[in-house]
Each structure stands twice: as C-alpha cells, then as structure tokens.
Amino acid sequence: MFIFTGVSLRKRRRGMLKIGDFSKLCRTTVKTLRYYDEIGLVTPDLISRENGYRYYKPEKLALVSEIRSLKEMGFSLEEISSVLTGRPDAGELMDILEIKKRSIENSIVREQNSVSQLKKWISELKTELEMEKVTIKQLPDIIAATYRKIIPDFNYLYTMAPEMGDKMRKQGVVCREPAYCFNIYHDPECKDKDIDVEIVEAVVKKLPDADGIIYKEMKGFKRAACIYHRGPYENFGRTYSAVFKWIEDNKLEIIGQPRESYIDGCWNKEDPNDWLTEIQVPVK
C-alpha cells in the first residue's frame, strides 16, 4: 500500500476504484473492507494523504469473492490468510478444498451445508477455466417499466420481482420481444441492508405511472463490455473482476452504471448453478 498526494495520486489512481465503488461491486460493506485492511487480508493499493480516500485495483474484486466463498465453507479468517498468502495454483487449491470437504463430511449433520458449498466451489473452479470471453455489444434505447425500492436485503429481490410482475399484469403492460430485464443498484457503496435497487423491464409503450411502476425512456449505449456469469449471484465478484480487468487491459473508460441482465434464474431453473446472468458495463 502506498500513500500519495497531488499530481502523483491522480496519475497512480487511474483505473482504480474508490472504496465505495469497490464495495458495491464485490458486495462487501466498507466496514468489512476496513477490517480486512486492519488484519492485512485485503489492503488498499493507494491512500490519499489529503483526505484518506482509499483506492483498489479492480483485480482485487476476485480476492474478496474468494474470501467470501472460503468463509461460507467454514474457513476462519486466519486459515483464509494462510491459504491466500501462499497463492496456490488451481490444483493445489482443489486439494486444500477436498481435505476440508472430507473433514466436514465426518462432522455432524449441521455441517452438511458447508459440504455443499465446497462442491460448488470446486465446480466453479473448473468452470472458471472455460469462462466466456468479454464481448462488445450495443445496448438499445428502450421504453422501460421501472420499479425502485429500498429493500431490507438481497433475498427480498425474490419477492420484489414477482411483485413488479403482478403490478404490470394488472396494468396490461406488454413486454418487448426479445425480453430485456436488468437491475441497477443506486447506493454509492455495497450495503447488506436497506438496499436501493431498481428493476428495469423493456416494454412496447409508455403507460401512465401507477402503483409504484414508473415508465420512462432510457437511452442505450453504443458500446458495452458484456460477460456471462453462470451460477449463484454471490459469486459475481469474480466475473466483475474479469470484465473490469478486460476493460483496463483494452484501455477503455466506464461511462455508465453496470447492469445485471437476468436470463435464467430461480423462476425457470431450480439449481443455482444453472442460473445465467449477463453483466453489461457501458464503455467508450
């Protein structure tokens, strides 16, 4: 970690994320990120001497996602630090995970959830080697039905989306074909509670606003870096890391809020490993 001031800071922070933006993308609170810094697990890459602002390189999104997954599998922060410090390759990491899995399988029944998490982690490691490449697409102008709420937690999205659908059906809304639905998060940083989220659904015509559904025209983007994410939403961090690294490597500039466009999910696929989401990042 380095501390810079003035012109030196401005040059060095190009391509980096402020702690709030970083927090939002990796879905980890600023408070948790500051604690990870205190224990040396995830440290900022730059700190401004004038205002104390912290900046992170986009590739560290993957590191935070790894920490989240390992925590869910029952690893302590001390164990996680030991694993990540050694930076094992994929084969060594799979060996470590298998050892942990066998230990959990020999424990009592309440640990079975951790076994399931390990199996998913191993599957994700195999899938990561076959990750889809980033492509540039045009995001169209749309007439949008939008539903924005402050929700208590991310689980409420499973209630909010059907709730929006019921309201739209009562209003006689006709969705555009092909379908285009995505979420936008408006909080300046990641929050675990009281989350400001907007669900956007492309429709064929603008109707009068009613029952919390707001209709508006939304401009598209000529270029967006797009990547598919397969699997549960809690692992978005690795996929965001891949697309942001690609954007940086290709010297592009982000010009709009990332969109999470849901293609397959709990409404048509029972297994979270079959869920498919396209992350779309407007660029120029």
Backbone torsions as a table, in degrees:
resi	resn	phi	psi	omega
1	MET	NA	140.2	-178.6
2	PHE	-125.9	150.3	176.0
3	ILE	-113.0	123.6	-176.9
4	PHE	-128.1	159.9	176.1
5	THR	-132.7	158.6	169.3
6	GLY	57.4	-137.6	-175.5
7	VAL	-60.0	-39.0	-179.5
8	SER	-58.3	-42.3	179.3
9	LEU	-64.7	-44.4	-177.6
10	ARG	-60.6	-38.4	179.0
11	LYS	-68.9	-43.7	-173.5
12	ARG	-74.3	-26.4	-173.8
13	ARG	-86.2	-3.3	177.5
14	ARG	-57.5	132.3	180.0
15	GLY	82.7	-3.5	179.5
16	MET	-97.3	165.5	-178.2
17	LEU	-112.1	134.9	171.1
18	LYS	-64.0	157.3	-174.4
19	ILE	-58.7	-34.9	179.1
20	GLY	-65.5	-45.8	178.7
21	ASP	-65.0	-42.3	178.8
22	PHE	-61.1	-44.2	179.3
23	SER	-59.2	-43.3	-177.3
24	LYS	-64.7	-42.4	-176.0
25	LEU	-72.4	-35.9	-179.1
26	CYS	-93.7	0.1	176.7
27	ARG	55.6	46.1	176.8
28	THR	-132.7	132.5	-174.6
29	THR	-65.7	155.3	177.3
30	VAL	-60.1	-38.6	178.9
31	LYS	-58.7	-44.1	179.0
32	THR	-66.3	-40.6	179.4
33	LEU	-63.2	-38.1	177.9
34	ARG	-66.3	-36.5	177.6
35	TYR	-67.1	-41.9	177.0
36	TYR	-59.1	-34.7	177.4
37	ASP	-67.0	-42.8	-178.6
38	GLU	-59.9	-38.1	-177.0
39	ILE	-94.1	4.7	175.6
40	GLY	76.5	19.7	-178.2
41	LEU	-84.9	-47.6	176.0
42	VAL	-135.9	106.8	-176.7
43	THR	-104.2	145.1	175.9
44	PRO	-64.7	152.8	-179.2
45	ASP	-86.7	-23.6	177.3
46	LEU	-144.4	145.7	172.6
47	ILE	-133.8	129.0	177.9
48	SER	-76.9	127.9	179.1
49	ARG	-69.1	-31.7	-176.9
50	GLU	-69.7	-45.8	-173.4
51	ASN	-124.2	0.2	177.4
52	GLY	75.7	6.4	-180.0
53	TYR	-60.3	139.7	-179.4
54	ARG	-107.7	141.7	-178.2
55	TYR	-128.7	140.9	-178.0
56	TYR	-125.8	143.9	172.2
57	LYS	-73.7	142.1	-176.6
58	PRO	-56.8	-30.9	-177.1
59	GLU	-64.3	-16.8	179.5
60	LYS	-75.2	-8.5	173.3
61	LEU	-59.5	-39.8	179.6
62	ALA	-64.4	-36.7	179.9
63	LEU	-63.4	-44.1	179.8
64	VAL	-65.1	-37.7	177.7
65	SER	-64.1	-39.5	177.1
66	GLU	-62.5	-42.6	-180.0
67	ILE	-62.3	-44.3	179.3
68	ARG	-58.7	-47.5	-178.4
69	SER	-63.7	-43.9	179.6
70	LEU	-64.3	-37.7	176.6
71	LYS	-62.1	-42.4	-179.3
72	GLU	-65.3	-23.9	178.6
73	MET	-85.1	-2.4	177.4
74	GLY	102.3	3.3	177.6
75	PHE	-74.5	136.7	174.1
76	SER	-77.1	163.1	178.6
77	LEU	-61.8	-33.6	178.1
78	GLU	-64.9	-42.0	178.2
79	GLU	-66.9	-40.8	178.9
80	ILE	-60.6	-43.2	179.3
81	SER	-59.6	-40.7	179.7
82	SER	-65.2	-42.0	-179.6
83	VAL	-65.9	-47.8	-174.3
84	LEU	-73.4	-30.0	179.0
85	THR	-62.9	-38.5	-179.9
86	GLY	-75.4	-16.9	-178.4
87	ARG	44.8	60.5	179.5
88	PRO	-65.5	155.6	175.9
89	ASP	-76.9	178.2	-173.6
90	ALA	-59.3	-40.3	-179.2
91	GLY	-65.6	-45.0	179.3
92	GLU	-65.0	-39.4	179.9
93	LEU	-65.3	-39.7	177.7
94	MET	-64.3	-36.4	176.8
95	ASP	-62.9	-42.7	178.9
96	ILE	-61.7	-43.1	-179.3
97	LEU	-66.3	-38.5	179.2
98	GLU	-64.1	-40.1	178.1
99	ILE	-61.8	-43.8	178.6
100	LYS	-64.6	-39.5	179.8
101	LYS	-60.8	-45.0	179.9
102	ARG	-62.3	-37.4	178.8
103	SER	-63.6	-42.0	-179.7
104	ILE	-69.0	-39.2	-179.7
105	GLU	-62.1	-25.3	179.0
106	ASN	-88.0	-5.1	-180.0
107	SER	-89.8	-173.8	-175.8
108	ILE	-75.1	171.0	-169.6
109	VAL	-60.1	-32.6	-175.9
110	ARG	-65.3	-12.4	179.1
111	GLU	-89.8	0.7	-176.8
112	GLN	-62.9	-29.0	177.6
113	ASN	-62.5	-36.5	177.8
114	SER	-66.3	-35.9	177.1
115	VAL	-61.0	-43.8	179.6
116	SER	-61.1	-41.2	179.3
117	GLN	-62.8	-39.2	178.6
118	LEU	-63.9	-42.8	179.0
119	LYS	-61.0	-41.2	178.9
120	LYS	-65.9	-39.3	-179.7
121	TRP	-62.6	-44.4	179.0
122	ILE	-62.5	-42.6	178.3
123	SER	-61.5	-40.0	-179.8
124	GLU	-66.2	-34.9	177.8
125	LEU	-62.9	-40.9	178.8
126	LYS	-67.1	-41.3	-179.5
127	THR	-65.7	-33.5	-177.0
128	GLU	-58.9	-33.1	180.0
129	LEU	-68.1	-19.3	-177.9
130	GLU	-112.4	20.8	-175.9
131	MET	-57.5	138.0	178.4
132	GLU	-62.8	147.4	179.3
133	LYS	-78.6	156.9	176.7
134	VAL	-72.6	136.5	176.7
135	THR	-125.2	154.5	176.0
136	ILE	-97.2	126.6	179.2
137	LYS	-130.9	162.6	173.3
138	GLN	-97.9	131.1	176.5
139	LEU	-96.3	124.3	-170.9
140	PRO	-76.2	156.3	165.4
141	ASP	-65.8	140.7	-179.3
142	ILE	-139.8	155.7	162.6
143	ILE	-91.0	124.9	-169.7
144	ALA	-119.6	137.7	164.6
145	ALA	-95.4	123.1	-175.8
146	THR	-123.0	146.6	-179.1
147	TYR	-136.3	110.9	-174.4
148	ARG	-118.5	131.3	-178.7
149	LYS	-146.4	159.8	166.7
150	ILE	-93.7	111.9	-175.6
151	ILE	-103.9	151.3	-175.7
152	PRO	-65.9	-35.9	178.8
153	ASP	-161.7	175.3	-176.4
154	PHE	-66.1	-26.6	178.8
155	ASN	-62.7	-24.5	-178.3
156	TYR	-68.6	-16.1	176.8
157	LEU	-58.7	-31.2	179.7
158	TYR	-69.7	-18.3	174.3
159	THR	-94.5	-38.9	-174.7
160	MET	-65.7	-41.9	-177.6
161	ALA	-63.8	-49.6	176.2
162	PRO	-63.1	-33.9	178.0
163	GLU	-60.3	-44.3	177.8
164	MET	-64.6	-42.1	179.7
165	GLY	-60.2	-42.0	179.2
166	ASP	-63.1	-43.3	179.8
167	LYS	-62.9	-42.6	-178.7
168	MET	-66.1	-38.8	178.6
169	ARG	-63.0	-41.3	179.0
170	LYS	-64.2	-29.2	-179.8
171	GLN	-87.8	-2.0	178.7
172	GLY	72.9	30.9	-178.6
173	VAL	-71.7	139.3	174.3
174	VAL	-111.6	119.7	-178.9
175	CYS	-77.2	149.6	179.1
176	ARG	-70.5	148.5	173.4
177	GLU	-116.7	132.2	-2.4
178	PRO	-69.1	153.9	-176.9
179	ALA	-63.7	145.6	176.4
180	TYR	-145.3	108.4	-178.8
181	CYS	-132.0	137.4	179.6
182	PHE	-153.5	162.8	176.7
183	ASN	-108.2	145.8	170.8
184	ILE	-127.9	133.0	178.2
185	TYR	-103.3	128.4	-172.3
186	HIS	-101.3	-5.3	177.7
187	ASP	-68.8	144.9	179.8
188	PRO	-70.6	-14.2	178.9
189	GLU	-147.9	168.8	177.5
190	CYS	-66.7	136.7	176.9
191	LYS	-132.2	140.8	177.1
192	ASP	-85.9	-21.3	-177.6
193	LYS	-135.6	159.3	178.2
194	ASP	49.7	59.9	-173.5
195	ILE	-92.6	131.1	179.5
196	ASP	-91.0	103.1	-175.7
197	VAL	-126.2	146.1	177.9
198	GLU	-125.8	123.0	174.5
199	ILE	-94.4	131.2	-176.8
200	VAL	-119.8	128.5	178.3
201	GLU	-126.8	125.3	178.5
202	ALA	-72.2	131.6	-177.8
203	VAL	-128.7	169.2	-174.1
204	VAL	-83.1	-25.3	178.1
205	LYS	-153.4	158.4	-177.7
206	LYS	-83.0	128.2	178.1
207	LEU	-111.9	166.9	175.4
208	PRO	-63.5	139.2	177.3
209	ASP	-58.9	136.9	-179.0
210	ALA	-161.4	142.8	171.9
211	ASP	53.2	38.6	177.4
212	GLY	86.0	-7.9	177.6
213	ILE	-90.4	121.2	-179.6
214	ILE	-107.8	129.8	179.6
215	TYR	-104.6	133.2	-178.7
216	LYS	-158.0	161.7	174.4
217	GLU	-90.2	134.6	-179.7
218	MET	-121.4	124.0	177.7
219	LYS	-70.3	142.3	176.4
220	GLY	-87.9	-166.0	179.3
221	PHE	-132.7	138.5	-179.8
222	LYS	-65.4	-31.8	-178.0
223	ARG	-138.9	136.8	173.9
224	ALA	-143.9	133.3	174.9
225	ALA	-80.4	121.0	-172.4
226	CYS	-122.7	141.5	178.1
227	ILE	-146.2	140.8	178.5
228	TYR	-84.7	140.8	173.8
229	HIS	-116.6	121.6	177.5
230	ARG	-104.6	127.9	175.9
231	GLY	116.1	-170.2	-175.4
232	PRO	-61.8	154.8	-176.6
233	TYR	-73.3	-23.7	-178.1
234	GLU	-67.2	-11.5	179.6
235	ASN	-101.5	17.5	178.3
236	PHE	-56.9	-28.7	-174.5
237	GLY	-53.4	-43.6	-178.6
238	ARG	-66.0	-39.1	-179.2
239	THR	-70.7	-41.7	174.7
240	TYR	-59.2	-40.6	179.7
241	SER	-60.1	-42.3	-178.5
242	ALA	-64.3	-45.5	-176.9
243	VAL	-72.3	-35.7	178.6
244	PHE	-69.4	-35.4	176.7
245	LYS	-66.2	-40.1	178.3
246	TRP	-62.6	-41.8	178.7
247	ILE	-62.1	-44.2	179.3
248	GLU	-64.8	-44.3	-178.5
249	ASP	-63.0	-30.9	-178.9
250	ASN	-95.9	11.3	174.1
251	LYS	54.1	44.5	176.2
252	LEU	-101.9	163.9	-178.8
253	GLU	-119.0	132.8	177.6
254	ILE	-76.8	129.9	-175.0
255	ILE	-124.6	8.1	179.6
256	GLY	-160.9	170.1	-179.7
257	GLN	-70.1	136.3	175.3
258	PRO	-60.5	146.7	177.2
259	ARG	-115.9	141.6	173.0
260	GLU	-108.2	100.6	-176.2
261	SER	-94.2	116.1	-172.4
262	TYR	-91.3	123.0	-177.2
263	ILE	-104.9	-55.8	173.0
264	ASP	-123.2	141.3	-179.2
265	GLY	-160.1	-157.0	-174.5
266	CYS	-62.8	-20.5	-179.0
267	TRP	-73.8	-20.4	-179.7
268	ASN	-137.9	-3.1	178.9
269	LYS	-133.9	121.1	-178.5
270	GLU	-73.0	-38.8	-176.9
271	ASP	-84.8	119.4	178.9
272	PRO	-56.4	-24.9	178.7
273	ASN	-68.1	-15.1	179.3
274	ASP	-95.9	-2.3	-179.7
275	TRP	-68.7	141.3	-178.7
276	LEU	-129.3	125.7	180.0
277	THR	-131.3	141.4	173.5
278	GLU	-107.0	121.7	174.9
279	ILE	-90.3	125.8	-174.8
280	GLN	-120.6	120.9	-178.1
281	VAL	-119.3	109.2	178.5
282	PRO	-61.4	135.1	-177.1
283	VAL	-141.8	166.3	170.2
284	LYS	-144.0	NA	NA
